[in-house]
Amino acid sequence: MPIYEYHCKTCDKDFECLVFGGDPVACPECSGTEVCRLMSACGFVSKGEGGQTTRKAAADSSCSGCSATSCSGCGH
């Protein structure tokens, strides 16, 4: 049961929603159901060579057009 990020086309707000199977998704602000799922940037920690900790985040994404920490607000 993953948490997805959505954008409401009715009120132009972004929000997160825990999704159970094929349940419909509604905006918590306006209860609109005309939503689109956003591409989420996954932040994680991995062990690099020699056991060094490397932090990966949205800033390491392939989008070179912005400096946002999350692609949900980027618009690209």
C-alpha positions in Angstrom: 0.0 0.0 0.0 2.1 2.8 -1.3 1.7 6.5 -0.7 1.4 8.4 -3.9 1.6 12.1 -4.7 -1.3 13.6 -6.7 -2.2 17.0 -8.2 -5.8 18.1 -8.2 -6.9 19.6 -11.5 -9.9 21.3 -9.8 -8.2 23.3 -7.0 -4.6 23.1 -8.3 -3.3 21.6 -5.0 -0.7 18.8 -4.6 -1.3 16.1 -1.9 -0.3 12.7 -0.8 -2.6 9.7 -0.5 -2.2 6.2 0.8 -3.7 4.0 -1.9 -5.4 0.6 -1.2 -5.8 -1.4 -4.4 -8.1 0.3 -6.9 -9.7 2.7 -4.5 -10.7 6.1 -6.0 -8.6 9.1 -5.0 -10.2 12.4 -3.9 -8.5 15.7 -3.1 -8.6 16.5 0.7 -9.0 20.2 0.0 -12.0 20.2 -2.4 -13.0 16.5 -2.6 -12.4 16.7 -6.4 -11.7 13.4 -8.1 -10.1 14.8 -11.2 -6.5 14.1 -10.1 -3.3 13.0 -11.7 -0.5 11.0 -10.1 2.8 12.8 -9.9 6.2 11.3 -10.5 7.8 11.1 -7.0 11.4 11.4 -6.3 12.6 8.7 -4.0 15.1 9.7 -1.3 17.2 6.8 0.1 20.5 6.1 1.8 22.8 3.5 0.3 26.3 2.3 1.3 28.9 3.2 -1.3 32.4 1.8 -1.7 34.1 1.2 1.5 30.9 1.5 3.5 30.5 5.2 3.1 27.0 6.5 3.3 25.7 8.3 0.2 22.4 10.2 0.3 20.4 10.4 -2.9 17.5 12.8 -3.3 15.4 14.7 -5.8 18.3 17.1 -6.3 20.2 14.2 -7.9 17.5 13.7 -10.5 18.0 14.0 -14.2 16.0 17.2 -14.3 18.5 19.9 -14.8 16.0 22.7 -15.2 15.3 23.4 -11.5 16.8 23.4 -8.0 13.6 22.1 -6.3 13.9 19.4 -3.7 10.8 17.7 -5.0 9.6 17.2 -8.6 6.0 17.7 -7.4 6.4 21.4 -7.3 8.8 21.7 -10.3 6.3 21.7 -13.2 8.7 19.9 -15.6 
